Amino acid sequence: MVNIPKKFDTGQSPFSVNLTPMQQDSNLLLDWCRLDEAPIFIDGKSVQALIMEDRNLTVPPEGEEMFKDMAQL
């Protein structure tokens, strides 16, 4: 087996993420509000179930109903 050295490029990435803190918070909220697409479980309970218990809801929250702001998240 021949060991071929790998070449690594140290050039600048073509991607740039320059978000203001408010945009970062907004993106974080949007990411967490997608939980209805792929639930996350904590100690065997989905985050939706935990929210339902905390807010005394009868139906699971969806989309932007999950978290209204960063304080709630």
mmJSON file of the N, C-alpha and C atoms, coordinates in Angstrom:
{"data_MODEL":{"atom_site":{
"group_PDB":["ATOM","ATOM","ATOM","ATOM","ATOM","ATOM","ATOM","ATOM","ATOM","ATOM","ATOM","ATOM","ATOM","ATOM","ATOM","ATOM","ATOM","ATOM","ATOM","ATOM","ATOM","ATOM","ATOM","ATOM","ATOM","ATOM","ATOM","ATOM","ATOM","ATOM","ATOM","ATOM","ATOM","ATOM","ATOM","ATOM","ATOM","ATOM","ATOM","ATOM","ATOM","ATOM","ATOM","ATOM","ATOM","ATOM","ATOM","ATOM","ATOM","ATOM","ATOM","ATOM","ATOM","ATOM","ATOM","ATOM","ATOM","ATOM","ATOM","ATOM","ATOM","ATOM","ATOM","ATOM","ATOM","ATOM","ATOM","ATOM","ATOM","ATOM","ATOM","ATOM","ATOM","ATOM","ATOM","ATOM","ATOM","ATOM","ATOM","ATOM","ATOM","ATOM","ATOM","ATOM","ATOM","ATOM","ATOM","ATOM","ATOM","ATOM","ATOM","ATOM","ATOM","ATOM","ATOM","ATOM","ATOM","ATOM","ATOM","ATOM","ATOM","ATOM","ATOM","ATOM","ATOM","ATOM","ATOM","ATOM","ATOM","ATOM","ATOM","ATOM","ATOM","ATOM","ATOM","ATOM","ATOM","ATOM","ATOM","ATOM","ATOM","ATOM","ATOM","ATOM","ATOM","ATOM","ATOM","ATOM","ATOM","ATOM","ATOM","ATOM","ATOM","ATOM","ATOM","ATOM","ATOM","ATOM","ATOM","ATOM","ATOM","ATOM","ATOM","ATOM","ATOM","ATOM","ATOM","ATOM","ATOM","ATOM","ATOM","ATOM","ATOM","ATOM","ATOM","ATOM","ATOM","ATOM","ATOM","ATOM","ATOM","ATOM","ATOM","ATOM","ATOM","ATOM","ATOM","ATOM","ATOM","ATOM","ATOM","ATOM","ATOM","ATOM","ATOM","ATOM","ATOM","ATOM","ATOM","ATOM","ATOM","ATOM","ATOM","ATOM","ATOM","ATOM","ATOM","ATOM","ATOM","ATOM","ATOM","ATOM","ATOM","ATOM","ATOM","ATOM","ATOM","ATOM","ATOM","ATOM","ATOM","ATOM","ATOM","ATOM","ATOM","ATOM","ATOM","ATOM","ATOM","ATOM","ATOM","ATOM","ATOM","ATOM","ATOM","ATOM","ATOM","ATOM","ATOM"],
"id":[1,2,3,4,5,6,7,8,9,10,11,12,13,14,15,16,17,18,19,20,21,22,23,24,25,26,27,28,29,30,31,32,33,34,35,36,37,38,39,40,41,42,43,44,45,46,47,48,49,50,51,52,53,54,55,56,57,58,59,60,61,62,63,64,65,66,67,68,69,70,71,72,73,74,75,76,77,78,79,80,81,82,83,84,85,86,87,88,89,90,91,92,93,94,95,96,97,98,99,100,101,102,103,104,105,106,107,108,109,110,111,112,113,114,115,116,117,118,119,120,121,122,123,124,125,126,127,128,129,130,131,132,133,134,135,136,137,138,139,140,141,142,143,144,145,146,147,148,149,150,151,152,153,154,155,156,157,158,159,160,161,162,163,164,165,166,167,168,169,170,171,172,173,174,175,176,177,178,179,180,181,182,183,184,185,186,187,188,189,190,191,192,193,194,195,196,197,198,199,200,201,202,203,204,205,206,207,208,209,210,211,212,213,214,215,216,217,218,219],
"type_symbol":["N","C","C","N","C","C","N","C","C","N","C","C","N","C","C","N","C","C","N","C","C","N","C","C","N","C","C","N","C","C","N","C","C","N","C","C","N","C","C","N","C","C","N","C","C","N","C","C","N","C","C","N","C","C","N","C","C","N","C","C","N","C","C","N","C","C","N","C","C","N","C","C","N","C","C","N","C","C","N","C","C","N","C","C","N","C","C","N","C","C","N","C","C","N","C","C","N","C","C","N","C","C","N","C","C","N","C","C","N","C","C","N","C","C","N","C","C","N","C","C","N","C","C","N","C","C","N","C","C","N","C","C","N","C","C","N","C","C","N","C","C","N","C","C","N","C","C","N","C","C","N","C","C","N","C","C","N","C","C","N","C","C","N","C","C","N","C","C","N","C","C","N","C","C","N","C","C","N","C","C","N","C","C","N","C","C","N","C","C","N","C","C","N","C","C","N","C","C","N","C","C","N","C","C","N","C","C","N","C","C","N","C","C","N","C","C","N","C","C"],
"label_atom_id":["N","CA","C","N","CA","C","N","CA","C","N","CA","C","N","CA","C","N","CA","C","N","CA","C","N","CA","C","N","CA","C","N","CA","C","N","CA","C","N","CA","C","N","CA","C","N","CA","C","N","CA","C","N","CA","C","N","CA","C","N","CA","C","N","CA","C","N","CA","C","N","CA","C","N","CA","C","N","CA","C","N","CA","C","N","CA","C","N","CA","C","N","CA","C","N","CA","C","N","CA","C","N","CA","C","N","CA","C","N","CA","C","N","CA","C","N","CA","C","N","CA","C","N","CA","C","N","CA","C","N","CA","C","N","CA","C","N","CA","C","N","CA","C","N","CA","C","N","CA","C","N","CA","C","N","CA","C","N","CA","C","N","CA","C","N","CA","C","N","CA","C","N","CA","C","N","CA","C","N","CA","C","N","CA","C","N","CA","C","N","CA","C","N","CA","C","N","CA","C","N","CA","C","N","CA","C","N","CA","C","N","CA","C","N","CA","C","N","CA","C","N","CA","C","N","CA","C","N","CA","C","N","CA","C","N","CA","C","N","CA","C","N","CA","C","N","CA","C","N","CA","C","N","CA","C"],
"label_alt_id":[null,null,null,null,null,null,null,null,null,null,null,null,null,null,null,null,null,null,null,null,null,null,null,null,null,null,null,null,null,null,null,null,null,null,null,null,null,null,null,null,null,null,null,null,null,null,null,null,null,null,null,null,null,null,null,null,null,null,null,null,null,null,null,null,null,null,null,null,null,null,null,null,null,null,null,null,null,null,null,null,null,null,null,null,null,null,null,null,null,null,null,null,null,null,null,null,null,null,null,null,null,null,null,null,null,null,null,null,null,null,null,null,null,null,null,null,null,null,null,null,null,null,null,null,null,null,null,null,null,null,null,null,null,null,null,null,null,null,null,null,null,null,null,null,null,null,null,null,null,null,null,null,null,null,null,null,null,null,null,null,null,null,null,null,null,null,null,null,null,null,null,null,null,null,null,null,null,null,null,null,null,null,null,null,null,null,null,null,null,null,null,null,null,null,null,null,null,null,null,null,null,null,null,null,null,null,null,null,null,null,null,null,null,null,null,null,null,null,null],
"label_comp_id":["MET","MET","MET","VAL","VAL","VAL","ASN","ASN","ASN","ILE","ILE","ILE","PRO","PRO","PRO","LYS","LYS","LYS","LYS","LYS","LYS","PHE","PHE","PHE","ASP","ASP","ASP","THR","THR","THR","GLY","GLY","GLY","GLN","GLN","GLN","SER","SER","SER","PRO","PRO","PRO","PHE","PHE","PHE","SER","SER","SER","VAL","VAL","VAL","ASN","ASN","ASN","LEU","LEU","LEU","THR","THR","THR","PRO","PRO","PRO","MET","MET","MET","GLN","GLN","GLN","GLN","GLN","GLN","ASP","ASP","ASP","SER","SER","SER","ASN","ASN","ASN","LEU","LEU","LEU","LEU","LEU","LEU","LEU","LEU","LEU","ASP","ASP","ASP","TRP","TRP","TRP","CYS","CYS","CYS","ARG","ARG","ARG","LEU","LEU","LEU","ASP","ASP","ASP","GLU","GLU","GLU","ALA","ALA","ALA","PRO","PRO","PRO","ILE","ILE","ILE","PHE","PHE","PHE","ILE","ILE","ILE","ASP","ASP","ASP","GLY","GLY","GLY","LYS","LYS","LYS","SER","SER","SER","VAL","VAL","VAL","GLN","GLN","GLN","ALA","ALA","ALA","LEU","LEU","LEU","ILE","ILE","ILE","MET","MET","MET","GLU","GLU","GLU","ASP","ASP","ASP","ARG","ARG","ARG","ASN","ASN","ASN","LEU","LEU","LEU","THR","THR","THR","VAL","VAL","VAL","PRO","PRO","PRO","PRO","PRO","PRO","GLU","GLU","GLU","GLY","GLY","GLY","GLU","GLU","GLU","GLU","GLU","GLU","MET","MET","MET","PHE","PHE","PHE","LYS","LYS","LYS","ASP","ASP","ASP","MET","MET","MET","ALA","ALA","ALA","GLN","GLN","GLN","LEU","LEU","LEU"],
"label_asym_id":["A","A","A","A","A","A","A","A","A","A","A","A","A","A","A","A","A","A","A","A","A","A","A","A","A","A","A","A","A","A","A","A","A","A","A","A","A","A","A","A","A","A","A","A","A","A","A","A","A","A","A","A","A","A","A","A","A","A","A","A","A","A","A","A","A","A","A","A","A","A","A","A","A","A","A","A","A","A","A","A","A","A","A","A","A","A","A","A","A","A","A","A","A","A","A","A","A","A","A","A","A","A","A","A","A","A","A","A","A","A","A","A","A","A","A","A","A","A","A","A","A","A","A","A","A","A","A","A","A","A","A","A","A","A","A","A","A","A","A","A","A","A","A","A","A","A","A","A","A","A","A","A","A","A","A","A","A","A","A","A","A","A","A","A","A","A","A","A","A","A","A","A","A","A","A","A","A","A","A","A","A","A","A","A","A","A","A","A","A","A","A","A","A","A","A","A","A","A","A","A","A","A","A","A","A","A","A","A","A","A","A","A","A","A","A","A","A","A","A"],
"label_entity_id":["1","1","1","1","1","1","1","1","1","1","1","1","1","1","1","1","1","1","1","1","1","1","1","1","1","1","1","1","1","1","1","1","1","1","1","1","1","1","1","1","1","1","1","1","1","1","1","1","1","1","1","1","1","1","1","1","1","1","1","1","1","1","1","1","1","1","1","1","1","1","1","1","1","1","1","1","1","1","1","1","1","1","1","1","1","1","1","1","1","1","1","1","1","1","1","1","1","1","1","1","1","1","1","1","1","1","1","1","1","1","1","1","1","1","1","1","1","1","1","1","1","1","1","1","1","1","1","1","1","1","1","1","1","1","1","1","1","1","1","1","1","1","1","1","1","1","1","1","1","1","1","1","1","1","1","1","1","1","1","1","1","1","1","1","1","1","1","1","1","1","1","1","1","1","1","1","1","1","1","1","1","1","1","1","1","1","1","1","1","1","1","1","1","1","1","1","1","1","1","1","1","1","1","1","1","1","1","1","1","1","1","1","1","1","1","1","1","1","1"],
"label_seq_id":[1,1,1,2,2,2,3,3,3,4,4,4,5,5,5,6,6,6,7,7,7,8,8,8,9,9,9,10,10,10,11,11,11,12,12,12,13,13,13,14,14,14,15,15,15,16,16,16,17,17,17,18,18,18,19,19,19,20,20,20,21,21,21,22,22,22,23,23,23,24,24,24,25,25,25,26,26,26,27,27,27,28,28,28,29,29,29,30,30,30,31,31,31,32,32,32,33,33,33,34,34,34,35,35,35,36,36,36,37,37,37,38,38,38,39,39,39,40,40,40,41,41,41,42,42,42,43,43,43,44,44,44,45,45,45,46,46,46,47,47,47,48,48,48,49,49,49,50,50,50,51,51,51,52,52,52,53,53,53,54,54,54,55,55,55,56,56,56,57,57,57,58,58,58,59,59,59,60,60,60,61,61,61,62,62,62,63,63,63,64,64,64,65,65,65,66,66,66,67,67,67,68,68,68,69,69,69,70,70,70,71,71,71,72,72,72,73,73,73],
"pdbx_PDB_ins_code":[null,null,null,null,null,null,null,null,null,null,null,null,null,null,null,null,null,null,null,null,null,null,null,null,null,null,null,null,null,null,null,null,null,null,null,null,null,null,null,null,null,null,null,null,null,null,null,null,null,null,null,null,null,null,null,null,null,null,null,null,null,null,null,null,null,null,null,null,null,null,null,null,null,null,null,null,null,null,null,null,null,null,null,null,null,null,null,null,null,null,null,null,null,null,null,null,null,null,null,null,null,null,null,null,null,null,null,null,null,null,null,null,null,null,null,null,null,null,null,null,null,null,null,null,null,null,null,null,null,null,null,null,null,null,null,null,null,null,null,null,null,null,null,null,null,null,null,null,null,null,null,null,null,null,null,null,null,null,null,null,null,null,null,null,null,null,null,null,null,null,null,null,null,null,null,null,null,null,null,null,null,null,null,null,null,null,null,null,null,null,null,null,null,null,null,null,null,null,null,null,null,null,null,null,null,null,null,null,null,null,null,null,null,null,null,null,null,null,null],
"Cartn_x":[0.846,0.0,0.892,0.623,1.416,0.715,1.454,0.909,1.127,0.051,0.142,-0.181,0.737,0.452,-0.724,-1.531,-2.692,-2.302,-2.852,-2.613,-3.766,-3.458,-4.47,-4.37,-5.496,-5.546,-5.835,-5.025,-5.233,-5.857,-6.456,-7.087,-8.347,-8.79,-9.991,-11.225,-12.168,-13.422,-14.262,-14.971,-15.82,-17.11,-17.369,-18.587,-18.316,-19.281,-19.145,-20.426,-20.273,-21.422,-21.203,-21.849,-21.725,-23.11,-23.588,-24.912,-24.803,-25.72,-25.779,-26.292,-26.083,-26.611,-28.119,-28.869,-30.315,-30.624,-29.877,-30.078,-29.682,-28.632,-28.214,-29.311,-29.897,-30.996,-32.175,-32.484,-33.6,-33.367,-32.15,-31.836,-31.895,-31.429,-31.479,-32.928,-33.774,-35.196,-35.815,-35.519,-36.062,-35.611,-34.354,-33.855,-34.615,-34.796,-35.503,-36.981,-37.536,-38.954,-39.195,-38.152,-38.296,-38.372,-38.502,-38.535,-39.702,-40.769,-41.89,-41.521,-40.46,-39.992,-39.12,-38.365,-37.479,-37.372,-38.243,-38.278,-36.956,-36.704,-35.547,-36.105,-35.463,-35.921,-34.934,-35.473,-34.682,-35.233,-34.408,-34.829,-36.081,-36.136,-37.242,-38.492,-38.507,-39.676,-39.288,-40.175,-39.887,-39.972,-39.263,-39.305,-40.74,-41.487,-42.889,-43.702,-43.483,-44.206,-43.847,-42.567,-42.144,-42.793,-42.868,-43.521,-45.005,-45.652,-47.077,-47.317,-46.467,-46.601,-46.382,-45.328,-44.98,-46.072,-46.688,-47.682,-49.128,-49.304,-50.653,-51.421,-50.762,-51.395,-52.026,-53.062,-53.705,-53.23,-52.661,-52.113,-50.648,-49.816,-48.396,-48.208,-47.303,-47.019,-46.286,-46.502,-45.836,-45.188,-44.11,-43.455,-43.144,-43.574,-43.246,-43.982,-44.906,-45.576,-44.645,-43.545,-42.64,-42.056,-41.396,-40.739,-40.963,-41.502,-41.786,-40.574,-39.619,-38.425,-37.303,-36.137,-34.972,-35.16,-35.871,-36.102,-36.905,-37.893,-38.71,-37.913,-37.065,-36.215,-35.287],
"Cartn_y":[-1.178,0.0,1.241,2.127,3.342,4.474,5.175,6.308,7.575,8.12,9.322,10.538,11.487,12.683,13.473,14.006,14.799,16.271,16.967,18.406,19.144,20.103,20.912,22.337,22.931,24.313,25.212,26.189,27.112,28.423,28.414,29.622,29.989,31.194,31.714,30.99,30.725,30.083,31.031,30.507,31.374,31.783,31.198,31.508,32.577,33.428,34.493,34.564,34.548,34.671,35.915,36.985,38.257,38.673,38.006,38.301,39.193,40.126,40.939,40.054,40.442,39.632,39.389,40.382,40.198,39.138,39.163,38.161,36.776,36.702,35.419,34.862,35.709,35.272,34.805,35.556,35.214,33.858,33.635,32.357,31.219,31.454,30.433,30.073,31.086,30.825,30.027,30.403,29.678,28.222,27.99,26.615,25.799,26.354,25.627,25.466,26.4,26.31,25.25,24.662,23.57,22.21,22.189,20.924,20.036,20.613,19.764,18.913,19.288,18.507,17.336,17.508,16.462,16.64,15.996,16.204,15.864,16.59,16.332,15.851,14.835,14.268,14.559,14.914,15.151,14.231,13.343,12.352,11.594,11.25,10.445,11.217,12.534,13.355,14.318,14.493,15.443,16.863,17.763,19.17,19.679,19.22,19.632,19.211,17.976,17.497,18.318,18.672,19.499,20.879,21.444,22.749,22.631,21.557,21.36,21.311,20.575,20.49,21.854,22.556,23.837,24.891,24.876,25.898,25.414,24.207,23.626,23.637,23.193,23.134,21.764,21.718,20.44,19.883,20.738,20.288,20.731,19.943,20.325,21.604,22.476,23.679,23.322,24.104,23.872,25.16,25.011,26.158,27.262,28.463,29.645,29.686,28.747,28.662,28.095,27.467,26.812,27.807,28.826,29.829,31.194,32.14,33.464,34.381,34.135,34.973,34.198,34.822,34.149,33.855,34.724,34.485,33.202,32.981,31.776,30.537,30.68,29.555,29.185],
"Cartn_z":[0.0,0.0,0.0,-0.92,-1.063,-0.319,0.507,1.258,0.451,-0.112,-0.945,-0.085,-0.009,0.798,0.218,1.114,0.696,0.64,-0.336,-0.453,0.219,1.026,1.681,1.181,0.929,0.462,1.658,1.851,2.97,2.515,1.337,0.815,1.574,1.355,2.008,1.491,2.391,2.022,1.171,0.165,-0.656,0.07,1.234,1.972,3.009,3.206,4.189,5.011,6.304,7.187,8.027,7.633,8.34,8.827,9.845,10.366,11.596,11.722,12.927,14.055,15.308,16.409,16.285,15.815,15.673,14.602,13.494,12.446,12.953,13.765,14.317,15.213,16.076,16.939,16.105,15.054,14.187,13.524,13.032,12.403,13.406,14.62,15.652,15.97,16.105,16.359,15.222,13.987,12.836,12.842,13.189,13.246,14.285,15.479,16.534,16.199,15.456,15.092,14.02,13.482,12.517,13.203,14.506,15.244,14.849,14.308,13.908,12.692,11.983,10.831,11.278,12.344,12.864,14.373,15.128,16.585,17.282,18.342,19.203,20.535,21.093,22.351,23.465,24.635,25.837,26.91,27.405,28.403,27.958,26.681,26.161,25.8,25.995,25.645,24.537,23.574,22.506,23.052,22.401,22.814,22.704,21.674,21.53,22.758,23.243,24.422,25.656,25.776,26.913,26.86,25.655,25.498,25.843,25.368,25.664,27.169,27.888,29.348,30.0,29.558,30.158,29.939,28.754,28.415,28.555,29.042,29.181,27.868,26.79,25.473,25.256,24.424,24.102,22.767,21.922,20.638,20.56,19.907,19.808,19.0,19.436,18.667,17.38,16.354,15.071,14.597,13.863,13.237,14.219,13.88,14.686,16.018,16.249,17.552,18.62,18.173,19.121,20.11,19.603,20.45,19.827,20.609,20.048,20.054,20.986,21.055,21.742,21.81,22.393,23.87,24.585,26.008,26.216,25.356,25.471,25.073,24.067,23.668,24.789],
"occupancy":[1.0,1.0,1.0,1.0,1.0,1.0,1.0,1.0,1.0,1.0,1.0,1.0,1.0,1.0,1.0,1.0,1.0,1.0,1.0,1.0,1.0,1.0,1.0,1.0,1.0,1.0,1.0,1.0,1.0,1.0,1.0,1.0,1.0,1.0,1.0,1.0,1.0,1.0,1.0,1.0,1.0,1.0,1.0,1.0,1.0,1.0,1.0,1.0,1.0,1.0,1.0,1.0,1.0,1.0,1.0,1.0,1.0,1.0,1.0,1.0,1.0,1.0,1.0,1.0,1.0,1.0,1.0,1.0,1.0,1.0,1.0,1.0,1.0,1.0,1.0,1.0,1.0,1.0,1.0,1.0,1.0,1.0,1.0,1.0,1.0,1.0,1.0,1.0,1.0,1.0,1.0,1.0,1.0,1.0,1.0,1.0,1.0,1.0,1.0,1.0,1.0,1.0,1.0,1.0,1.0,1.0,1.0,1.0,1.0,1.0,1.0,1.0,1.0,1.0,1.0,1.0,1.0,1.0,1.0,1.0,1.0,1.0,1.0,1.0,1.0,1.0,1.0,1.0,1.0,1.0,1.0,1.0,1.0,1.0,1.0,1.0,1.0,1.0,1.0,1.0,1.0,1.0,1.0,1.0,1.0,1.0,1.0,1.0,1.0,1.0,1.0,1.0,1.0,1.0,1.0,1.0,1.0,1.0,1.0,1.0,1.0,1.0,1.0,1.0,1.0,1.0,1.0,1.0,1.0,1.0,1.0,1.0,1.0,1.0,1.0,1.0,1.0,1.0,1.0,1.0,1.0,1.0,1.0,1.0,1.0,1.0,1.0,1.0,1.0,1.0,1.0,1.0,1.0,1.0,1.0,1.0,1.0,1.0,1.0,1.0,1.0,1.0,1.0,1.0,1.0,1.0,1.0,1.0,1.0,1.0,1.0,1.0,1.0,1.0,1.0,1.0,1.0,1.0,1.0],
"B_iso_or_equiv":[0.0,0.0,0.0,0.0,0.0,0.0,0.0,0.0,0.0,0.0,0.0,0.0,0.0,0.0,0.0,0.0,0.0,0.0,0.0,0.0,0.0,0.0,0.0,0.0,0.0,0.0,0.0,0.0,0.0,0.0,0.0,0.0,0.0,0.0,0.0,0.0,0.0,0.0,0.0,0.0,0.0,0.0,0.0,0.0,0.0,0.0,0.0,0.0,0.0,0.0,0.0,0.0,0.0,0.0,0.0,0.0,0.0,0.0,0.0,0.0,0.0,0.0,0.0,0.0,0.0,0.0,0.0,0.0,0.0,0.0,0.0,0.0,0.0,0.0,0.0,0.0,0.0,0.0,0.0,0.0,0.0,0.0,0.0,0.0,0.0,0.0,0.0,0.0,0.0,0.0,0.0,0.0,0.0,0.0,0.0,0.0,0.0,0.0,0.0,0.0,0.0,0.0,0.0,0.0,0.0,0.0,0.0,0.0,0.0,0.0,0.0,0.0,0.0,0.0,0.0,0.0,0.0,0.0,0.0,0.0,0.0,0.0,0.0,0.0,0.0,0.0,0.0,0.0,0.0,0.0,0.0,0.0,0.0,0.0,0.0,0.0,0.0,0.0,0.0,0.0,0.0,0.0,0.0,0.0,0.0,0.0,0.0,0.0,0.0,0.0,0.0,0.0,0.0,0.0,0.0,0.0,0.0,0.0,0.0,0.0,0.0,0.0,0.0,0.0,0.0,0.0,0.0,0.0,0.0,0.0,0.0,0.0,0.0,0.0,0.0,0.0,0.0,0.0,0.0,0.0,0.0,0.0,0.0,0.0,0.0,0.0,0.0,0.0,0.0,0.0,0.0,0.0,0.0,0.0,0.0,0.0,0.0,0.0,0.0,0.0,0.0,0.0,0.0,0.0,0.0,0.0,0.0,0.0,0.0,0.0,0.0,0.0,0.0,0.0,0.0,0.0,0.0,0.0,0.0],
"pdbx_formal_charge":[null,null,null,null,null,null,null,null,null,null,null,null,null,null,null,null,null,null,null,null,null,null,null,null,null,null,null,null,null,null,null,null,null,null,null,null,null,null,null,null,null,null,null,null,null,null,null,null,null,null,null,null,null,null,null,null,null,null,null,null,null,null,null,null,null,null,null,null,null,null,null,null,null,null,null,null,null,null,null,null,null,null,null,null,null,null,null,null,null,null,null,null,null,null,null,null,null,null,null,null,null,null,null,null,null,null,null,null,null,null,null,null,null,null,null,null,null,null,null,null,null,null,null,null,null,null,null,null,null,null,null,null,null,null,null,null,null,null,null,null,null,null,null,null,null,null,null,null,null,null,null,null,null,null,null,null,null,null,null,null,null,null,null,null,null,null,null,null,null,null,null,null,null,null,null,null,null,null,null,null,null,null,null,null,null,null,null,null,null,null,null,null,null,null,null,null,null,null,null,null,null,null,null,null,null,null,null,null,null,null,null,null,null,null,null,null,null,null,null],
"auth_seq_id":[1,1,1,2,2,2,3,3,3,4,4,4,5,5,5,6,6,6,7,7,7,8,8,8,9,9,9,10,10,10,11,11,11,12,12,12,13,13,13,14,14,14,15,15,15,16,16,16,17,17,17,18,18,18,19,19,19,20,20,20,21,21,21,22,22,22,23,23,23,24,24,24,25,25,25,26,26,26,27,27,27,28,28,28,29,29,29,30,30,30,31,31,31,32,32,32,33,33,33,34,34,34,35,35,35,36,36,36,37,37,37,38,38,38,39,39,39,40,40,40,41,41,41,42,42,42,43,43,43,44,44,44,45,45,45,46,46,46,47,47,47,48,48,48,49,49,49,50,50,50,51,51,51,52,52,52,53,53,53,54,54,54,55,55,55,56,56,56,57,57,57,58,58,58,59,59,59,60,60,60,61,61,61,62,62,62,63,63,63,64,64,64,65,65,65,66,66,66,67,67,67,68,68,68,69,69,69,70,70,70,71,71,71,72,72,72,73,73,73],
"auth_comp_id":["MET","MET","MET","VAL","VAL","VAL","ASN","ASN","ASN","ILE","ILE","ILE","PRO","PRO","PRO","LYS","LYS","LYS","LYS","LYS","LYS","PHE","PHE","PHE","ASP","ASP","ASP","THR","THR","THR","GLY","GLY","GLY","GLN","GLN","GLN","SER","SER","SER","PRO","PRO","PRO","PHE","PHE","PHE","SER","SER","SER","VAL","VAL","VAL","ASN","ASN","ASN","LEU","LEU","LEU","THR","THR","THR","PRO","PRO","PRO","MET","MET","MET","GLN","GLN","GLN","GLN","GLN","GLN","ASP","ASP","ASP","SER","SER","SER","ASN","ASN","ASN","LEU","LEU","LEU","LEU","LEU","LEU","LEU","LEU","LEU","ASP","ASP","ASP","TRP","TRP","TRP","CYS","CYS","CYS","ARG","ARG","ARG","LEU","LEU","LEU","ASP","ASP","ASP","GLU","GLU","GLU","ALA","ALA","ALA","PRO","PRO","PRO","ILE","ILE","ILE","PHE","PHE","PHE","ILE","ILE","ILE","ASP","ASP","ASP","GLY","GLY","GLY","LYS","LYS","LYS","SER","SER","SER","VAL","VAL","VAL","GLN","GLN","GLN","ALA","ALA","ALA","LEU","LEU","LEU","ILE","ILE","ILE","MET","MET","MET","GLU","GLU","GLU","ASP","ASP","ASP","ARG","ARG","ARG","ASN","ASN","ASN","LEU","LEU","LEU","THR","THR","THR","VAL","VAL","VAL","PRO","PRO","PRO","PRO","PRO","PRO","GLU","GLU","GLU","GLY","GLY","GLY","GLU","GLU","GLU","GLU","GLU","GLU","MET","MET","MET","PHE","PHE","PHE","LYS","LYS","LYS","ASP","ASP","ASP","MET","MET","MET","ALA","ALA","ALA","GLN","GLN","GLN","LEU","LEU","LEU"],
"auth_asym_id":["A","A","A","A","A","A","A","A","A","A","A","A","A","A","A","A","A","A","A","A","A","A","A","A","A","A","A","A","A","A","A","A","A","A","A","A","A","A","A","A","A","A","A","A","A","A","A","A","A","A","A","A","A","A","A","A","A","A","A","A","A","A","A","A","A","A","A","A","A","A","A","A","A","A","A","A","A","A","A","A","A","A","A","A","A","A","A","A","A","A","A","A","A","A","A","A","A","A","A","A","A","A","A","A","A","A","A","A","A","A","A","A","A","A","A","A","A","A","A","A","A","A","A","A","A","A","A","A","A","A","A","A","A","A","A","A","A","A","A","A","A","A","A","A","A","A","A","A","A","A","A","A","A","A","A","A","A","A","A","A","A","A","A","A","A","A","A","A","A","A","A","A","A","A","A","A","A","A","A","A","A","A","A","A","A","A","A","A","A","A","A","A","A","A","A","A","A","A","A","A","A","A","A","A","A","A","A","A","A","A","A","A","A","A","A","A","A","A","A"],
"auth_atom_id":["N","CA","C","N","CA","C","N","CA","C","N","CA","C","N","CA","C","N","CA","C","N","CA","C","N","CA","C","N","CA","C","N","CA","C","N","CA","C","N","CA","C","N","CA","C","N","CA","C","N","CA","C","N","CA","C","N","CA","C","N","CA","C","N","CA","C","N","CA","C","N","CA","C","N","CA","C","N","CA","C","N","CA","C","N","CA","C","N","CA","C","N","CA","C","N","CA","C","N","CA","C","N","CA","C","N","CA","C","N","CA","C","N","CA","C","N","CA","C","N","CA","C","N","CA","C","N","CA","C","N","CA","C","N","CA","C","N","CA","C","N","CA","C","N","CA","C","N","CA","C","N","CA","C","N","CA","C","N","CA","C","N","CA","C","N","CA","C","N","CA","C","N","CA","C","N","CA","C","N","CA","C","N","CA","C","N","CA","C","N","CA","C","N","CA","C","N","CA","C","N","CA","C","N","CA","C","N","CA","C","N","CA","C","N","CA","C","N","CA","C","N","CA","C","N","CA","C","N","CA","C","N","CA","C","N","CA","C","N","CA","C","N","CA","C","N","CA","C","N","CA","C","N","CA","C"],
"pdbx_PDB_model_num":[1,1,1,1,1,1,1,1,1,1,1,1,1,1,1,1,1,1,1,1,1,1,1,1,1,1,1,1,1,1,1,1,1,1,1,1,1,1,1,1,1,1,1,1,1,1,1,1,1,1,1,1,1,1,1,1,1,1,1,1,1,1,1,1,1,1,1,1,1,1,1,1,1,1,1,1,1,1,1,1,1,1,1,1,1,1,1,1,1,1,1,1,1,1,1,1,1,1,1,1,1,1,1,1,1,1,1,1,1,1,1,1,1,1,1,1,1,1,1,1,1,1,1,1,1,1,1,1,1,1,1,1,1,1,1,1,1,1,1,1,1,1,1,1,1,1,1,1,1,1,1,1,1,1,1,1,1,1,1,1,1,1,1,1,1,1,1,1,1,1,1,1,1,1,1,1,1,1,1,1,1,1,1,1,1,1,1,1,1,1,1,1,1,1,1,1,1,1,1,1,1,1,1,1,1,1,1,1,1,1,1,1,1,1,1,1,1,1,1]
}}}
